Amino acid sequence: MTINKAAAIGGGVIGAGWVARLVLNGIDVAIFDPDPEASRKVGEVMKGARRAYKQMLPGGLPKEGRITYAKTIAAAVADADFIQESVPERLDLKHKVLAEIDLHAPANAIVGSSTSGIKPTDMQVAMKRHPERLVVGHPFNPVYLLPLVEIVGGEQTFPEAIEVAKEIYASIGMKPVVIRKEIEAFVGDRLLEAAWREALWLVKDGITTVEELDDIMRYSFGLRWAQMGMFQVYRIAGGEAGMRHFMAQFGPALKWPWTKLMDVPEFNDELVDLIATQSDEQAGDLSIRELERIRDDNLVAIMDVLSKTNKGKGWGAGALYKDYTRQLAKLAVKKKKKPTSKAAEKAKPAKKAKPAKSKKKAAGKKKG
Ligand SMILES: NC(=O)c1ccc[n+]([C@@H]2O[C@H](COP(=O)([O-])OP(=O)(O)OC[C@H]3O[C@@H](n4cnc5c(N)ncnc54)[C@H](O)[C@@H]3O)[C@@H](O)[C@H]2O)c1
């Protein structure tokens, strides 16, 4: 299934990232966000996303979808076939917003939630009409570049909704992974939360600074993880004997005090000051927007390189990037070829203008 019209409820860091991905795929999006600054903030993210996509597509971008700002959730979702909720991570707010979306959205529209860790079962109780169409579609920041989306269904979610959600996310260049059992924080954030807790301990205990810890990641396993995951990397680390040898070698460490995981650092002002002050020092003169640009340039460059390895077939996120950029390039060509002006019609005198029906069909197809 492809998206004809989308709605984004919440246009913050993540909501705006969704808007950028959708719009750059030629899809119209209606946004509802009560923040009076929302359109400026979305505009900033759009600027960054366009800049990144221009690097991905030197031949030109597809015609952008239209962004509109709705005054209510009801108006935003009224004619949408795909709705993505990205409001702050509070269950009471998710309930309020999802109840309203459910009340006003077309019955067959799919509703995705960007939640980082709330179980869909706990959210869909607020949906009185069609709770079966709610899925978690958990993305990673920046949504317009990172392809992964974790899909999680709740107790009331229909399997068909998961299948449609998979198709929808894939149609905008994403890699949907369906999480097999519903748990808090799903898989990505469970892993990240473990690393985050350890990182807080290491800085709090004065073992490393924020900057040193980031260096330890980005000069070593961070590079490995961009192209192979934990298990494949460790398989290789086991040498010719592979995973069995790796496990035998590091099995005993499971009983050693290598992690503080069961213990959580106390969250207080002292901890926040310690981390935030060091983070300010690490950033130096670089603003958040400048850091975003550096991040985006690096991500595009990494995916581009990964699209060329493995005998030209691409590898991991790079193989997907190759398909995605091809899909967008085709969409951009269609835009250029569309006989909108007399000049364009003159250029192709032998061809009859397409009837409205087939034009519509082509427009639907180009998004796939
Ligand atoms: N930031 C991340 O890295 C990240 C990654 C993945 C998922 N998420 C999830 O995405 C969701 C949004 O997070 P974020 O980081 O974009 O937060 P954010 O604070 O940047 O944005 C939230 C937006 O929601 C708006 N909002 C508040 N009440 C609203 C309402 N009633 N209706 C519509 N909009 C409303 C706010 O004005 C704000 O613009 C959360 O569930 C979060 O867990 C965040």
PDBQT file of the ligand as one rigid body, heavy atoms in Angstrom, charges set to zero:
ROOT
HETATM    1  N1  LIG A 401      13.741  12.285  20.197  1.00  0.00    +0.000 N 
HETATM    2  C1  LIG A 401      14.047  11.052  19.854  1.00  0.00    +0.000 C 
HETATM    3  O1  LIG A 401      15.226  10.727  19.623  1.00  0.00    +0.000 OA
HETATM    4  C2  LIG A 401      12.971  10.017  19.652  1.00  0.00    +0.000 A 
HETATM    5  C3  LIG A 401      13.267   8.884  18.881  1.00  0.00    +0.000 A 
HETATM    6  C4  LIG A 401      12.248   7.968  18.612  1.00  0.00    +0.000 A 
HETATM    7  C5  LIG A 401      10.983   8.160  19.138  1.00  0.00    +0.000 A 
HETATM    8  N2  LIG A 401      10.730   9.268  19.914  1.00  0.00    +0.000 N 
HETATM    9  C6  LIG A 401       9.351   9.425  20.403  1.00  0.00    +0.000 C 
HETATM   10  O2  LIG A 401       8.681  10.368  19.579  1.00  0.00    +0.000 OA
HETATM   11  C7  LIG A 401       7.675  11.066  20.338  1.00  0.00    +0.000 C 
HETATM   12  C8  LIG A 401       7.916  12.561  20.219  1.00  0.00    +0.000 C 
HETATM   13  O3  LIG A 401       9.201  12.853  20.719  1.00  0.00    +0.000 OA
HETATM   14  P1  LIG A 401      10.023  14.148  20.257  1.00  0.00    +0.000 P 
HETATM   15  O4  LIG A 401      11.441  13.875  20.625  1.00  0.00    +0.000 OA
HETATM   16  O5  LIG A 401       9.685  14.533  18.891  1.00  0.00    +0.000 OA
HETATM   17  O6  LIG A 401       9.438  15.230  21.282  1.00  0.00    +0.000 OA
HETATM   18  P2  LIG A 401       9.353  16.819  21.072  1.00  0.00    +0.000 P 
HETATM   19  O7  LIG A 401       9.170  17.371  22.427  1.00  0.00    +0.000 OA
HETATM   20  O8  LIG A 401      10.490  17.302  20.241  1.00  0.00    +0.000 OA
HETATM   21  O9  LIG A 401       8.021  17.016  20.210  1.00  0.00    +0.000 OA
HETATM   22  C9  LIG A 401       6.745  16.759  20.690  1.00  0.00    +0.000 C 
HETATM   23  C10 LIG A 401       5.793  17.693  19.955  1.00  0.00    +0.000 C 
HETATM   24  O10 LIG A 401       4.458  17.336  20.294  1.00  0.00    +0.000 OA
HETATM   25  C11 LIG A 401       3.733  18.543  20.412  1.00  0.00    +0.000 C 
HETATM   26  N3  LIG A 401       2.524  18.307  21.195  1.00  0.00    +0.000 N 
HETATM   27  C12 LIG A 401       2.332  18.418  22.522  1.00  0.00    +0.000 A 
HETATM   28  N4  LIG A 401       1.039  18.143  22.829  1.00  0.00    +0.000 NA
HETATM   29  C13 LIG A 401       0.411  17.844  21.668  1.00  0.00    +0.000 A 
HETATM   30  C14 LIG A 401      -0.914  17.483  21.312  1.00  0.00    +0.000 A 
HETATM   31  N5  LIG A 401      -1.868  17.377  22.236  1.00  0.00    +0.000 N 
HETATM   32  N6  LIG A 401      -1.199  17.257  20.011  1.00  0.00    +0.000 NA
HETATM   33  C15 LIG A 401      -0.249  17.373  19.062  1.00  0.00    +0.000 A 
HETATM   34  N7  LIG A 401       1.023  17.720  19.325  1.00  0.00    +0.000 NA
HETATM   35  C16 LIG A 401       1.348  17.950  20.613  1.00  0.00    +0.000 A 
HETATM   36  C17 LIG A 401       4.696  19.522  21.046  1.00  0.00    +0.000 C 
HETATM   37  O11 LIG A 401       4.288  20.877  20.821  1.00  0.00    +0.000 OA
HETATM   38  C18 LIG A 401       5.984  19.167  20.332  1.00  0.00    +0.000 C 
HETATM   39  O12 LIG A 401       6.175  19.938  19.157  1.00  0.00    +0.000 OA
HETATM   40  C19 LIG A 401       7.789  10.535  21.766  1.00  0.00    +0.000 C 
HETATM   41  O13 LIG A 401       6.849   9.498  21.949  1.00  0.00    +0.000 OA
HETATM   42  C20 LIG A 401       9.206   9.972  21.823  1.00  0.00    +0.000 C 
HETATM   43  O14 LIG A 401       9.365   8.972  22.770  1.00  0.00    +0.000 OA
HETATM   44  C21 LIG A 401      11.679  10.202  20.165  1.00  0.00    +0.000 A 
ENDROOT
TORSDOF 0
